[in-house]
Amino acid sequence: MNAHQQPTGSAYFITPETAKAESHTLSVLVSNEPGVLARVIGLFSGRGYNIESLTVSETEHEAHLSRITIVTRGTPTVLEQIKAQLERIVPVHRVVDLTVRARDLGQERPIEREVALIKVVGTGDNRAETLRLADAFQAKVVDATIEHFILEITGKSSKIDQFVAVMKPLGLVEVCRTGIAAMNRGPQGM
């Protein structure tokens, strides 16, 4: 940023331009109570952080705990700020940067998976090609009529991106993605 540019409300401008932004997967264990997700999301939007993927689900019913998995992008300084600010939110019990933990364990990334439902409309050769490609990508047909298919695919986000791209010319009309679920390899828990 030069002297003539005005800073935006984004936190990405508070770090040196030489720092390289990278994508990280954070796992946040929170109390399962009203308003918690809004507070976590408010932290991101209020400071100009972007969320690339977000999933939330209760994971420990008896303890009333939910796990929020967030994929975000930032420089190392911004990522440390995000973790520190998340840890200060009262119902947050634990914040783990799964990307950092994977590297500490000698792995490139944590295990990350996503599910997508994909609706494709078509007839004739396009239907046959849709089924052939679905089989090649190990997608399951979960609904079918003479006019359309709804396919379910599970895998890395890049696999789902590729599948969506090959379905576009065949009559893709709708995509619904869950967001990333992630976990580190090894016997240790979060």
N, C-alpha and C positions, 0 to 999 in steps of 0.2 A: 504494500500500500504506500503510495507516495504522499507527499505533503498536501496535495490538492484533493485527494479522495477523502470522503467522510466515512468514518467507521459505521458499520451497520450494527444492528442489535445482536448479531451473531457472535458467539464466543470464539468462533474460528479465527477472528481477527486479533485475538490477544496473544497468540503464539507467534514466534518468528516464522517468516515465510519459508525458511529453509527446512523446517520440520515437515516430515512426510506424513500425510494422513493415511490411515489404514483402517480396515474394517475389523471390529472386534465383537465377539459374542459375550454378553454379560448375562449371568444368571442371578436373579434376585429373589431371595426367600422372604416372603412377607406374611403378615397376619391376613387371613381371609376375612376382611371386614369392609363395609361400605366406604367408598371414598379413597381407598388406598391406591388403586390404579390411577385415579384422577390426579392424585398428588405426585405419583411417579412420572406420569406423562406431563404434568404441569412443570416439573423440574426441567424436562427436555425443552418444551416449547418456550418457557419463560427465559431460557438462556440461549436460545437459538441453536440447540443441538438437534440433529436430524435422527429419526428412527427409520432404519431401513426395513426392519422386520420386528414384529411384536407378537408374542404368544403368551397366554395366561391360562392357568388351570390350577384348581385345588389339587395338591399332590399328597397331602397328609390330612385326611378327613378328621381324624380324632383330635389332632392338634390344631385344626383350623388354619393350616398353612397353605399358601399358594406359591407357585413358582412362576415368575415372570422371566421370559427369555427375550432379551433385546439385542438386536444387531444394530450397531451404530458405527459411525466413521468419525475419526478425529486423529489429531496428532497425539503423541504420547502424553503431552501435558494436558490436553483437553480430556483424554480418556481418564487420566488420574483425577481430574476435577470432577468428572461425571461420577466416578466411583465414590469419591469422598462425599459428594453432595447426596448421593443415594443413601449412603450409610448414615447420614444425619436425619433422614426421614424416620419419624418415630416407629411406625409399624414394620420397618425393614429389619429383618433379623440377620441377614447375611448377604453380601455382594461378592460374587466370584467372577473374575474375568477369565472365562473359559479358554480364550485364545492364549493368554499369558500362561495359564496353568498347563495347557497342552505343550507349549514351548518348553516350559520347565521340565516336563516329562519326556522331552526329546521327540515330540510329535509336531507335525506342521500345524494341525488344527484339531479342534474337538470333533467328535462325531456330530454331524449336523444333517437333519432330514426334514423334508417338507412334504406335505400331501397336497395334491391339487385335483379338483374336479374340472373336467374339460368337456364342453358340449360342442359337437361337430355335426353340422347338417349337411347331408349330401345324398346323392343317388349314384347308381351305376359304378363306374370305375373308381370314383372318389370314395365310395363306401368300402370297396375292397382294399384300396390303398390305405384308408384310415385303419382298418383292422390289421393289415400287414404291419404298418408302422407301430400300432399299439402293441402288437405282439413283440416286435423288435425292442421296444422300450419297456417291456414288461408291465404295461398298463392293463388294467382290468376293465371290462365293459360292465358297468353297474346299472345301466338302463339303456334300452334300445327300442326304437320303433322303426317303421319303414322309412321315416324321414330323418332320424337323428340317432346319435350315440351320446351317452355320457360316459366318459372314461375317468378312471381313478388311477393316478400315478403317484408313486412315492420315491423319493430319492433326494440327492443333493439339489440345491437350487439351480445349478448349472444344467443338470439333466432335465429338469422341468422347463427351464428356459428353452432348451433345444427342442423338446417335444412340442411346446407351444409354437415355436417357429415353423416346424414342419407341418403342423396342423393348419396353420393360417391359410395356405392356398387350397386346402381340402374342404374348407367350409367352417372354420372355427367361428363360433358366435359368442361364446362365454367362457370365462376362466374364473375359478374361485380357488385361492391358495390359502393354506392355513398359517403360513409364516413358519419360521424355523424353530424346531425343537432340537436342543443340543445337550450333550453330555460328554465329559471327558472319559477317555479310556482308563482302564486300571481299576483296582479294587476300592479306591477311596471314594467316599461320597462327596457331595458338594460341600 
